[in-house]
Amino acid sequence: MSNESIFLPQEFIRRKRDGLDLSVSDINRFVAGITDSSVTDAQISSFAMAVFFNGMSADEGAALTLAMRSSGDVINWCDHGFDADAPITDKHSTGGVGDKVSIMLAPIVAACGAYVPMVSGRGLGHTGGTLDKLQAIPDYDALPDIETFAATVKDVGCSIIGQTGSLAPADRKFYSIRDVTATVESVPLITASILSKKLAAGLGSLVMDVKFGSGAFMNDINEARELAENIVRVAGTAGVPTTALLTDMNQVLGRTAGHAVEMLEVVDFLTSPSDAEPRLVQVTLALAGHMLLLSGLYGDFTSAFNAAKNALDDGRAASVFAKMVAVQGGPRDLIEKPHDYLKLAGESLPVFANGSGNLSQTDTRAIGNAIIILGGGRTNPNDKIDMAVGLSAVQPVGTNLDAHTPFCMVHARDADTAKAAALMIQNALTTSQETVSPTPITVETIQADGKG
Ligand code: URA
């Protein structure tokens, strides 16, 4: 028996635990073991923890990304009737609380002429997932086969789905284990997870929303920058030009957090953009501008940004969204009658700050965890999410909170859970007697040359 044929997962994990190098071939074999279940969940979580503590070299990280990408199908759009130079682009976020941006962004960018085949993920840790949010829409098929996915992208311009059985299956398994084993916050693991899905989707370009702050996986902006640079570098090596924006996640994004409640905000955003929460508008249009620029449809950022803004303001993006939902099996009149389909849980409770003052800081991770307590997140990979729970009317940093102005409304299944979540959220709020100025949402752009 040659050495090449011997692979013991425990020895592979031990090497990473002890800070030794991993070979490309062993990384490939471990990932193959994740995919065919010959490596156990315990081994996957131990490996994740070893990487969490010891990191990975650039070569190991690239090898993990490519192995996870190749663990299933890699889409070639030419096989589905697209021209070789079709503007196929996508965006991915590293995750936050209230981050429903993808669901508005894909239709906006599609309305401007690009194709957006978006493969999204489930909630992870304290953050919500685009895939879970879409599943709040009754009958929305988020797991079509590749042919149906491609046909929807061709017909509508965009399609948002989850990882089907055949797209980066190793990431799907790895991700669900990281979600519940405190092993999310690792630059190489996040890079491999995101890019394996995105590279499998056969993109021409990618824009990353890399979040920092109390509701992000990377609290510190320097860590977020390191993650952004790593993603831009690895994606570039794999032939996908990528731009990353560093964006602020020190507060809930938009006015809602949860599932059905966020979908209601998405519909409002697309149908009445002038009333949308300003930070949500800013980040969505900035990402749209970069997607349209990278996809080559516009020659400069300002024209790309303005095109995205027009598509939002004149209702074309709302029409694309409505069509996508209908084509994927959801209600044909979702945007006309969102409340008929997106129901909230019966118990609601306002959350007041401890004392009055201007909201100066939120512990956004704790707010995300309060949503898990409500049933809107998982503590076990197989948990079913309660789509009807969450938070609405969330106030931005700078708001004057007093006994008449709550920070948000909690929507829960029963009074006890509502109270427990409300207490967690109350303890996550800091107020100040000083005036609090709003913080910018988009702070840095990192492009392929590594420059900010
Ligand atoms: N999003 C992903 O898809 N994977 C991660 O690991 C983190 C955010």
Boltz pocket constraint, residues with backbone or C-beta under 6 A from the ligand:
constraints:
  - pocket:
      binder: B
      contacts: [[A, 93], [A, 94], [A, 95], [A, 121], [A, 124], [A, 175], [A, 184], [A, 189], [A, 190], [A, 191], [A, 193], [A, 194]]
      max_distance: 6.0
